[in-house]
Protein backbone atom coordinates (compact mmCIF):
# COMPACT_ATOMS: atom_id res chain seq x y z
CA UNK A 1 0.00 0.00 0.00
CA UNK A 2 2.76 2.44 0.89
CA UNK A 3 4.31 2.18 -2.57
CA UNK A 4 1.25 3.96 -3.96
CA UNK A 5 2.11 7.17 -2.07
CA UNK A 6 3.76 9.88 -4.16
CA UNK A 7 6.54 12.19 -3.01
CA UNK A 8 4.15 14.98 -1.99
CA UNK A 9 2.18 12.65 0.28
CA UNK A 10 5.37 11.40 1.91
CA UNK A 11 6.55 14.98 2.39
CA UNK A 12 3.27 15.97 4.10
CA UNK A 13 3.50 12.85 6.27
CA UNK A 14 7.03 13.79 7.34
CA UNK A 15 5.87 17.31 8.24
CA UNK A 16 3.08 15.86 10.39
CA UNK A 17 5.52 13.52 12.14
CA UNK A 18 7.90 16.44 12.66
CA UNK A 19 5.15 18.47 14.33
CA UNK A 20 4.28 15.51 16.57
CA UNK A 21 7.94 15.01 17.49
CA UNK A 22 8.47 18.71 18.21
CA UNK A 23 5.44 18.68 20.49
CA UNK A 24 6.86 15.71 22.41
CA UNK A 25 10.22 17.47 22.74
CA UNK A 26 8.53 20.58 24.17
CA UNK A 27 6.41 18.48 26.55
CA UNK A 28 9.25 16.45 28.12
CA UNK A 29 10.54 19.15 30.52
CA UNK A 30 7.08 19.33 32.13
CA UNK A 31 7.09 15.68 33.18
CA UNK A 32 3.93 13.60 33.32
CA UNK A 33 1.65 16.62 32.93
CA UNK A 34 3.50 17.70 29.80
CA UNK A 35 3.25 14.24 28.25
CA UNK A 36 -0.49 14.05 28.99
CA UNK A 37 -0.99 17.47 27.42
CA UNK A 38 0.97 16.31 24.39
CA UNK A 39 -1.24 13.22 24.15
CA UNK A 40 -4.26 15.53 24.25
CA UNK A 41 -2.99 17.39 21.20
CA UNK A 42 -2.31 14.10 19.37
CA UNK A 43 -5.79 12.80 20.15
CA UNK A 44 -7.31 16.06 18.93
CA UNK A 45 -5.48 15.87 15.58
CA UNK A 46 -5.55 12.08 15.12
CA UNK A 47 -8.97 11.80 13.39
CA UNK A 48 -8.02 14.40 10.78
CA UNK A 49 -4.61 12.86 10.16
CA UNK A 50 -6.06 9.35 9.91
CA UNK A 51 -8.88 10.53 7.66
CA UNK A 52 -6.55 12.24 5.17
CA UNK A 53 -3.94 9.47 5.29
CA UNK A 54 -6.49 6.76 4.52
CA UNK A 55 -8.07 8.85 1.76
CA UNK A 56 -4.65 9.45 0.19
CA UNK A 57 -4.12 5.68 0.23
CA UNK A 58 -7.45 5.10 -1.50
CA UNK A 59 -9.35 3.94 1.62
CA UNK A 60 -12.61 5.84 2.15
CA UNK A 61 -14.50 5.99 5.43
CA UNK A 62 -18.28 6.22 5.55
CA UNK A 63 -20.11 8.86 7.58
CA UNK A 64 -20.68 6.54 10.55
CA UNK A 65 -16.96 5.76 10.79
CA UNK A 66 -16.04 9.46 10.62
CA UNK A 67 -18.49 10.34 13.40
CA UNK A 68 -17.16 7.45 15.52
CA UNK A 69 -13.59 8.71 15.12
CA UNK A 70 -14.51 12.21 16.25
CA UNK A 71 -16.67 11.01 19.14
CA UNK A 72 -13.90 8.68 20.35
CA UNK A 73 -11.33 11.45 20.01
CA UNK A 74 -13.53 13.88 21.95
CA UNK A 75 -14.13 11.33 24.72
CA UNK A 76 -10.43 10.59 25.16
CA UNK A 77 -9.65 14.31 25.08
CA UNK A 78 -12.12 14.95 27.91
CA UNK A 79 -10.77 12.04 29.99
CA UNK A 80 -7.19 13.28 29.70
CA UNK A 81 -8.35 16.82 30.49
CA UNK A 82 -9.92 15.62 33.75
CA UNK A 83 -6.74 13.73 34.64
CA UNK A 84 -4.67 16.88 34.00
CA UNK A 85 -6.94 18.97 36.22
CA UNK A 86 -6.67 16.39 39.01
CA UNK A 87 -2.87 16.42 38.77
CA UNK A 88 -2.81 20.23 38.78
CA UNK A 89 -5.02 20.30 41.90
CA UNK A 90 -2.74 17.78 43.66
CA UNK A 91 0.38 19.81 42.83
CA UNK A 92 -1.28 23.00 44.04
CA UNK A 93 -2.20 21.27 47.30
CA UNK A 94 1.38 20.05 47.75
CA UNK A 95 2.72 23.58 47.18
CA UNK A 96 0.30 25.04 49.70
CA UNK A 97 1.30 22.41 52.29
CA UNK A 98 5.06 22.91 51.85
CA UNK A 99 6.92 25.58 53.86
CA UNK A 100 7.74 28.82 52.09
CA UNK A 101 11.16 29.18 50.59
CA UNK A 102 13.57 31.14 52.73
CA UNK A 103 15.49 34.05 51.20
CA UNK A 104 18.80 32.44 52.23
CA UNK A 105 18.41 29.63 49.68
CA UNK A 106 18.65 32.03 46.73
CA UNK A 107 22.00 32.95 45.20
CA UNK A 108 22.01 36.68 44.52
CA UNK A 109 24.43 38.67 42.42
CA UNK A 110 26.60 41.26 44.20
CA UNK A 111 25.76 39.52 47.48
CA UNK A 112 28.29 41.49 49.57
CA UNK A 113 27.11 44.90 48.39
CA UNK A 114 23.40 44.04 48.52
CA UNK A 115 23.32 41.85 51.67
CA UNK A 116 21.06 44.11 53.70
CA UNK A 117 18.58 44.51 50.84
CA UNK A 118 18.42 40.78 50.17
CA UNK A 119 17.94 39.80 53.79
CA UNK A 120 15.12 42.31 54.18
CA UNK A 121 13.43 41.12 50.99
CA UNK A 122 13.42 44.64 49.56
CA UNK A 123 14.44 45.49 46.03
CA UNK A 124 18.18 46.07 45.72
CA UNK A 125 19.33 49.50 44.67
CA UNK A 126 21.60 49.50 41.64
CA UNK A 127 25.29 49.95 42.41
CA UNK A 128 26.44 53.55 42.80
CA UNK A 129 28.41 53.53 39.56
CA UNK A 130 25.38 52.44 37.56
CA UNK A 131 23.22 55.06 39.22
CA UNK A 132 25.81 57.68 38.28
CA UNK A 133 25.83 56.45 34.68
CA UNK A 134 22.07 56.57 34.59
CA UNK A 135 22.01 60.09 35.95
CA UNK A 136 24.54 61.24 33.36
CA UNK A 137 22.12 60.13 30.66
CA UNK A 138 18.78 61.91 31.19
CA UNK A 139 16.18 59.28 32.11
CA UNK A 140 12.66 59.52 30.64
CA UNK A 141 11.18 58.81 34.09
CA UNK A 142 11.92 61.44 36.79
CA UNK A 143 14.52 60.28 39.36
CA UNK A 144 12.02 60.48 42.25
CA UNK A 145 9.58 58.20 40.38
CA UNK A 146 12.42 55.86 39.44
CA UNK A 147 13.37 55.37 43.08
CA UNK A 148 9.77 54.51 43.96
CA UNK A 149 9.50 52.07 41.05
CA UNK A 150 12.74 50.33 42.08
CA UNK A 151 11.12 49.45 45.40
CA UNK A 152 8.55 47.15 43.78
CA UNK A 153 11.21 44.52 43.11
CA UNK A 154 12.06 41.82 45.62
CA UNK A 155 13.89 38.57 46.18
CA UNK A 156 10.70 36.57 45.65
CA UNK A 157 9.71 38.13 42.31
CA UNK A 158 12.34 39.82 40.14
CA UNK A 159 15.82 40.71 41.45
CA UNK A 160 16.72 43.93 39.60
CA UNK A 161 20.43 44.55 39.02
CA UNK A 162 20.57 47.25 36.34
CA UNK A 163 18.44 50.03 34.88
CA UNK A 164 18.57 51.35 31.32
CA UNK A 165 16.59 54.15 29.63
CA UNK A 166 14.15 52.87 27.00
CA UNK A 167 11.93 55.18 24.91
CA UNK A 168 9.87 57.07 27.51
CA UNK A 169 10.43 54.45 30.20
CA UNK A 170 13.00 52.21 31.85
CA UNK A 171 14.32 48.68 31.33
CA UNK A 172 15.17 46.71 34.48
CA UNK A 173 17.62 43.86 33.98
CA UNK A 174 17.91 41.15 36.58
CA UNK A 175 16.87 37.64 37.57
CA UNK A 176 13.39 36.16 37.60
CA UNK A 177 12.88 34.34 40.92
CA UNK A 178 9.44 32.72 40.55
CA UNK A 179 6.85 31.68 38.01
CA UNK A 180 6.47 34.44 35.38
CA UNK A 181 2.73 34.74 35.91
CA UNK A 182 3.07 35.07 39.68
CA UNK A 183 5.96 37.51 39.31
CA UNK A 184 4.04 39.70 36.90
CA UNK A 185 0.93 39.74 39.07
CA UNK A 186 2.85 40.82 42.18
CA UNK A 187 5.00 43.40 40.40
CA UNK A 188 2.06 45.02 38.60
CA UNK A 189 0.05 45.16 41.82
CA UNK A 190 2.96 46.78 43.68
CA UNK A 191 3.46 49.27 40.85
CA UNK A 192 -0.21 50.26 40.87
CA UNK A 193 -0.20 50.64 44.67
CA UNK A 194 2.80 52.96 44.58
CA UNK A 195 2.26 54.87 41.31
CA UNK A 196 -1.46 54.55 40.58
CA UNK A 197 -2.37 54.05 36.92
CA UNK A 198 0.42 56.20 35.47
CA UNK A 199 2.62 53.35 34.22
CA UNK A 200 2.44 49.96 32.49
CA UNK A 201 4.71 47.09 33.48
CA UNK A 202 5.85 44.59 30.84
CA UNK A 203 7.58 41.28 31.58
CA UNK A 204 9.33 40.27 28.35
CA UNK A 205 12.47 38.65 26.95
CA UNK A 206 15.41 40.71 25.72
CA UNK A 207 17.24 39.80 22.48
CA UNK A 208 19.47 37.41 24.48
CA UNK A 209 16.40 35.50 25.67
CA UNK A 210 16.64 36.69 29.30
CA UNK A 211 13.66 38.10 31.25
CA UNK A 212 13.55 41.87 31.70
CA UNK A 213 10.98 44.27 33.11
CA UNK A 214 10.00 47.36 31.13
CA UNK A 215 8.03 50.22 32.68
CA UNK A 216 6.37 52.65 30.26
CA UNK A 217 3.86 55.50 30.71
CA UNK A 218 0.27 54.56 29.95
CA UNK A 219 0.10 57.27 27.29
CA UNK A 220 1.89 54.78 25.02
CA UNK A 221 -1.22 52.54 24.98
CA UNK A 222 -2.85 51.94 21.57
CA UNK A 223 -5.22 54.66 20.43
CA UNK A 224 -8.90 54.08 19.70
CA UNK A 225 -10.19 54.05 16.13
CA UNK A 226 -10.54 57.61 14.87
CA UNK A 227 -13.58 59.05 13.09
CA UNK A 228 -11.88 59.03 9.64
CA UNK A 229 -10.86 55.40 10.21
CA UNK A 230 -14.43 54.47 11.12
CA UNK A 231 -15.66 56.20 7.96
CA UNK A 232 -13.15 54.18 5.93
CA UNK A 233 -14.30 50.96 7.63
CA UNK A 234 -17.94 51.73 6.71
CA UNK A 235 -16.99 52.50 3.10
CA UNK A 236 -15.06 49.23 2.80
CA UNK A 237 -18.03 47.35 4.28
CA UNK A 238 -20.42 48.85 1.72
CA UNK A 239 -18.03 48.11 -1.14
CA UNK A 240 -17.71 44.53 0.13
CA UNK A 241 -21.51 44.19 0.07
CA UNK A 242 -21.57 45.17 -3.60
CA UNK A 243 -18.62 42.91 -4.50
CA UNK A 244 -20.29 40.01 -2.69
CA UNK A 245 -23.44 40.50 -4.77
CA UNK A 246 -21.22 40.69 -7.87
CA UNK A 247 -19.41 37.46 -6.96
CA UNK A 248 -22.75 35.72 -6.41
CA UNK A 249 -24.11 36.95 -9.72
CA UNK A 250 -21.04 35.72 -11.60
CA UNK A 251 -21.58 32.28 -10.08
CA UNK A 252 -25.15 32.41 -11.39
CA UNK A 253 -24.03 33.48 -14.86
CA UNK A 254 -24.87 37.18 -15.02
CA UNK A 255 -23.32 40.54 -14.05
CA UNK A 256 -24.96 42.24 -11.05
CA UNK A 257 -23.54 45.66 -11.95
CA UNK A 258 -25.29 45.60 -15.32
CA UNK A 259 -28.45 43.84 -14.05
CA UNK A 260 -28.98 45.08 -10.47
CA UNK A 261 -32.72 44.33 -10.72
CA UNK A 262 -31.83 40.63 -10.34
CA UNK A 263 -30.51 41.16 -6.81
CA UNK A 264 -33.07 38.71 -5.40
CA UNK A 265 -31.35 35.83 -7.23
CA UNK A 266 -27.95 36.49 -5.70
CA UNK A 267 -29.25 37.54 -2.27
CA UNK A 268 -29.09 34.02 -0.72
CA UNK A 269 -25.43 33.64 -1.71
CA UNK A 270 -24.55 37.11 -0.41
CA UNK A 271 -26.36 36.44 2.87
CA UNK A 272 -24.61 33.09 3.23
CA UNK A 273 -21.17 34.63 2.78
CA UNK A 274 -21.92 37.52 5.11
CA UNK A 275 -23.23 35.16 7.78
CA UNK A 276 -19.80 33.51 7.76
CA UNK A 277 -18.01 36.87 7.91
CA UNK A 278 -20.35 38.12 10.63
CA UNK A 279 -19.82 35.02 12.78
CA UNK A 280 -16.06 35.49 12.37
CA UNK A 281 -16.08 39.14 13.47
CA UNK A 282 -18.67 38.68 16.24
CA UNK A 283 -16.61 35.82 17.73
CA UNK A 284 -13.54 38.11 17.79
CA UNK A 285 -15.48 40.85 19.56
CA UNK A 286 -17.17 38.55 22.08
CA UNK A 287 -13.88 36.92 23.06
CA UNK A 288 -12.20 40.31 23.37
CA UNK A 289 -15.04 41.53 25.58
CA UNK A 290 -14.77 38.40 27.70
CA UNK A 291 -11.11 39.19 28.37
CA UNK A 292 -11.82 42.92 28.88
CA UNK A 293 -9.73 44.08 25.91
CA UNK A 294 -10.76 46.33 23.02
CA UNK A 295 -10.74 44.95 19.49
CA UNK A 296 -11.08 47.56 16.78
CA UNK A 297 -13.49 47.93 13.87
CA UNK A 298 -13.06 45.49 10.96
CA UNK A 299 -11.62 46.84 7.72
CA UNK A 300 -12.96 44.53 5.01
CA UNK A 301 -11.03 43.68 1.86
CA UNK A 302 -13.45 43.68 -1.11
CA UNK A 303 -12.73 41.47 -4.12
CA UNK A 304 -14.70 40.42 -7.16
CA UNK A 305 -13.56 36.77 -6.99
CA UNK A 306 -15.24 35.79 -3.68
CA UNK A 307 -16.81 39.05 -2.53
CA UNK A 308 -14.33 39.76 0.26
CA UNK A 309 -11.16 38.24 1.67
CA UNK A 310 -12.26 38.98 5.23
CA UNK A 311 -11.18 41.91 7.38
CA UNK A 312 -8.21 43.39 9.22
CA UNK A 313 -8.60 44.41 12.85
CA UNK A 314 -6.27 45.86 15.45
CA UNK A 315 -6.20 45.70 19.22
CA UNK A 316 -7.00 49.00 20.91
CA UNK A 317 -5.67 47.99 24.32
CA UNK A 318 -2.59 46.26 25.70
CA UNK A 319 -3.11 42.51 26.04
CA UNK A 320 -2.46 41.04 29.49
CA UNK A 321 -0.79 37.86 28.19
CA UNK A 322 -0.32 35.55 25.21
CA UNK A 323 -3.32 33.43 26.22
CA UNK A 324 -5.64 36.35 25.53
CA UNK A 325 -3.91 36.97 22.19
CA UNK A 326 -4.55 33.34 21.22
CA UNK A 327 -8.17 33.30 22.37
CA UNK A 328 -9.16 36.45 20.48
CA UNK A 329 -7.24 35.48 17.33
CA UNK A 330 -8.54 31.89 17.33
CA UNK A 331 -12.19 32.71 18.06
CA UNK A 332 -12.89 34.30 14.66
CA UNK A 333 -11.52 31.53 12.41
CA UNK A 334 -13.06 28.90 14.71
CA UNK A 335 -16.55 30.38 14.37
CA UNK A 336 -16.31 31.20 10.66
CA UNK A 337 -14.52 27.95 9.84
CA UNK A 338 -16.98 25.71 11.66
CA UNK A 339 -19.94 27.46 10.02
CA UNK A 340 -18.28 27.17 6.60
CA UNK A 341 -17.44 23.51 7.13
CA UNK A 342 -21.03 22.83 8.23
CA UNK A 343 -22.42 24.60 5.15
CA UNK A 344 -20.06 22.68 2.88
CA UNK A 345 -20.96 19.33 4.39
CA UNK A 346 -24.72 20.01 4.36
CA UNK A 347 -24.46 21.30 0.80
CA UNK A 348 -22.69 18.12 -0.33
CA UNK A 349 -25.32 15.96 1.41
CA UNK A 350 -28.15 17.93 -0.28
CA UNK A 351 -26.49 17.83 -3.71
CA UNK A 352 -28.27 15.76 -6.35
CA UNK A 353 -28.67 15.67 -10.14
CA UNK A 354 -30.48 18.88 -11.05
CA UNK A 355 -29.01 21.00 -8.23
CA UNK A 356 -28.61 24.70 -8.96
CA UNK A 357 -24.85 24.73 -9.66
CA UNK A 358 -23.01 22.57 -12.18
CA UNK A 359 -19.26 22.72 -11.66
CA UNK A 360 -16.39 20.78 -13.29
CA UNK A 361 -15.02 18.06 -11.05
CA UNK A 362 -11.56 19.47 -11.78
CA UNK A 363 -12.41 22.22 -9.29
CA UNK A 364 -12.45 19.69 -6.45
CA UNK A 365 -8.77 19.06 -7.09
CA UNK A 366 -8.00 22.60 -5.92
CA UNK A 367 -8.33 21.75 -2.20
CA UNK A 368 -7.24 18.68 -0.25
CA UNK A 369 -9.96 19.20 2.36
CA UNK A 370 -12.83 19.92 -0.03
CA UNK A 371 -11.77 17.21 -2.48
CA UNK A 372 -11.62 14.45 0.13
CA UNK A 373 -14.89 15.53 1.79
CA UNK A 374 -16.59 15.65 -1.62
CA UNK A 375 -15.34 12.17 -2.42
CA UNK A 376 -16.55 10.87 0.96
CA UNK A 377 -20.08 12.29 0.47
CA UNK A 378 -20.62 12.28 -3.31
CA UNK A 379 -18.71 9.09 -4.10
CA UNK A 380 -18.91 7.98 -7.74
CA UNK A 381 -20.60 11.23 -8.80
CA UNK A 382 -17.09 12.74 -8.98
CA UNK A 383 -16.15 10.32 -11.76
CA UNK A 384 -18.07 12.54 -14.19
CA UNK A 385 -16.65 15.69 -15.73
CA UNK A 386 -19.51 17.84 -14.34
CA UNK A 387 -21.21 17.47 -10.96
CA UNK A 388 -24.38 19.15 -9.71
CA UNK A 389 -24.03 20.71 -6.24
CA UNK A 390 -26.28 22.56 -3.82
CA UNK A 391 -25.59 26.31 -3.33
CA UNK A 392 -24.51 25.69 0.28
CA UNK A 393 -21.57 23.74 -1.12
CA UNK A 394 -20.27 26.83 -2.92
CA UNK A 395 -20.94 29.17 0.02
CA UNK A 396 -19.21 26.85 2.49
CA UNK A 397 -16.28 26.36 0.12
CA UNK A 398 -15.77 30.10 -0.30
CA UNK A 399 -16.09 30.58 3.47
CA UNK A 400 -13.38 27.99 4.07
CA UNK A 401 -11.06 29.75 1.60
CA UNK A 402 -11.62 33.12 3.31
CA UNK A 403 -11.01 31.55 6.73
CA UNK A 404 -7.89 29.72 5.54
CA UNK A 405 -6.40 32.89 4.04
CA UNK A 406 -6.80 34.64 7.39
CA UNK A 407 -5.10 31.68 9.10
CA UNK A 408 -1.84 32.08 7.18
CA UNK A 409 0.91 32.37 9.84
CA UNK A 410 2.03 35.88 8.95
CA UNK A 411 2.15 39.23 10.75
CA UNK A 412 -1.15 40.39 12.22
CA UNK A 413 -3.33 37.93 10.33
CA UNK A 414 -5.22 35.59 12.66
CA UNK A 415 -2.74 32.83 11.87
CA UNK A 416 0.21 35.10 12.61
CA UNK A 417 -1.28 36.08 15.96
CA UNK A 418 -1.91 32.42 16.79
CA UNK A 419 1.70 31.60 15.92
CA UNK A 420 2.97 34.49 18.07
CA UNK A 421 0.76 33.45 20.99
CA UNK A 422 1.94 29.83 20.96
CA UNK A 423 5.61 30.13 20.01
CA UNK A 424 6.58 33.73 20.75
CA UNK A 425 7.72 36.66 18.65
CA UNK A 426 10.93 35.13 17.30
CA UNK A 427 9.22 32.08 15.74
CA UNK A 428 6.31 34.25 14.57
CA UNK A 429 8.76 36.51 12.74
CA UNK A 430 10.31 33.53 11.01
CA UNK A 431 6.92 32.11 10.04
CA UNK A 432 5.96 35.49 8.55
CA UNK A 433 9.09 35.47 6.41
CA UNK A 434 8.50 31.84 5.41
CA UNK A 435 4.88 32.60 4.45
CA UNK A 436 5.99 35.53 2.33
CA UNK A 437 8.61 33.37 0.55
CA UNK A 438 6.06 30.60 -0.15
CA UNK A 439 3.56 33.12 -1.51
CA UNK A 440 6.25 34.74 -3.65
CA UNK A 441 7.10 31.36 -5.18
CA UNK A 442 3.43 30.42 -5.62
CA UNK A 443 2.76 33.77 -7.32
CA UNK A 444 4.65 32.49 -10.35
CA UNK A 445 1.61 30.34 -11.15
CA UNK A 446 -1.16 31.95 -9.09
CA UNK A 447 -2.02 35.66 -9.16
CA UNK A 448 -3.92 35.36 -5.85
CA UNK A 449 -0.70 34.36 -4.09
CA UNK A 450 1.00 37.47 -5.51
CA UNK A 451 -1.85 39.64 -4.21
CA UNK A 452 -1.50 38.28 -0.68
CA UNK A 453 2.28 38.52 -0.75
CA UNK A 454 1.90 42.25 -1.48
CA UNK A 455 -0.79 42.66 1.20
CA UNK A 456 1.39 41.00 3.85
CA UNK A 457 4.47 42.95 2.80
CA UNK A 458 2.72 46.34 2.93
CA UNK A 459 0.01 46.00 5.59
CA UNK A 460 0.50 42.93 7.75
CA UNK A 461 4.21 42.19 8.04
CA UNK A 462 4.56 43.62 11.58
CA UNK A 463 3.89 41.38 14.56
CA UNK A 464 1.40 42.20 17.28
CA UNK A 465 2.90 44.36 20.05
CA UNK A 466 4.11 42.42 23.12
CA UNK A 467 1.68 41.51 25.90
CA UNK A 468 2.15 42.77 29.44
CA UNK A 469 3.26 39.27 30.43
CA UNK A 470 5.06 37.96 27.38
CA UNK A 471 6.82 35.09 29.18
CA UNK A 472 3.88 32.87 30.15
CA UNK A 473 3.03 30.53 27.27
CA UNK A 474 -0.51 29.32 26.48
CA UNK A 475 -1.37 25.83 27.71
CA UNK A 476 -0.99 22.77 25.51
CA UNK A 477 -4.71 22.64 24.74
CA UNK A 478 -4.47 26.02 23.06
CA UNK A 479 -1.29 24.91 21.29
CA UNK A 480 -3.10 21.82 19.98
CA UNK A 481 -6.04 23.90 18.74
CA UNK A 482 -3.63 26.30 17.04
CA UNK A 483 -1.86 23.45 15.25
CA UNK A 484 -5.21 22.02 14.20
CA UNK A 485 -6.23 25.39 12.74
CA UNK A 486 -2.95 25.68 10.80
CA UNK A 487 -3.37 22.10 9.58
CA UNK A 488 -6.86 22.83 8.27
CA UNK A 489 -5.53 26.01 6.62
CA UNK A 490 -2.97 23.94 4.71
CA UNK A 491 -5.48 21.28 3.64
CA UNK A 492 -7.90 23.97 2.45
CA UNK A 493 -5.43 26.02 0.39
CA UNK A 494 -3.19 23.22 -0.92
CA UNK A 495 -4.41 21.37 -4.04
CA UNK A 496 -4.62 17.63 -4.42
CA UNK A 497 -1.70 16.13 -6.29
CA UNK A 498 -2.59 14.43 -9.59
CA UNK A 499 -1.70 11.04 -8.12
CA UNK A 500 -4.01 11.43 -5.10
CA UNK A 501 -6.80 12.92 -7.24
CA UNK A 502 -6.49 9.93 -9.55
CA UNK A 503 -6.72 7.46 -6.67
CA UNK A 504 -9.74 9.32 -5.32
CA UNK A 505 -11.37 9.04 -8.70
CA UNK A 506 -11.99 12.78 -9.08
CA UNK A 507 -12.65 13.47 -12.74
CA UNK A 508 -12.50 9.84 -13.75
Protein Blocks (a to p, Z undefined) as FASTA:
>chain_A
ZZmpcfklmmmmmmmmmmmmmmmmmmmmnommlmmmmmmmmmmmmmmmmmmmmmmnopac
dfklmmmmmmmmmmmmmmmmmmmmmmmmmmmmmmmmpccddfklpccehklmmmmmmmno
pacdddfklmmmmmmpccfbafklmmmmmmmpcfklcccfbdcdehjbccdddddfbdfk
lmmmmmmmmmmmmnojmbccdddddfkopacdddddfklpccdddfklmmmmmmmmmmmm
mmmmmmmmmmnopafklmmmlmmmmmmmmmmmmmmmmmmmmmmmmmmmmnopacdddddd
ddfklopacjadddfbdcfblklmmmmmmmmmmmmmmmmmmmmmmmmmmgcehiabdcdf
klmmmpmklmmmmmmmnmmmmmpmbdcddfklmmmmmmmmmmmmmmpcghjbfklmmmmm
mnojklmmmmmmmmmmmmmmmmmmomklmmmmmmmmmmmmpccdddfblmbccdfklmmm
mmmmmmmmmmmmpccdfklmmmnopoZZ
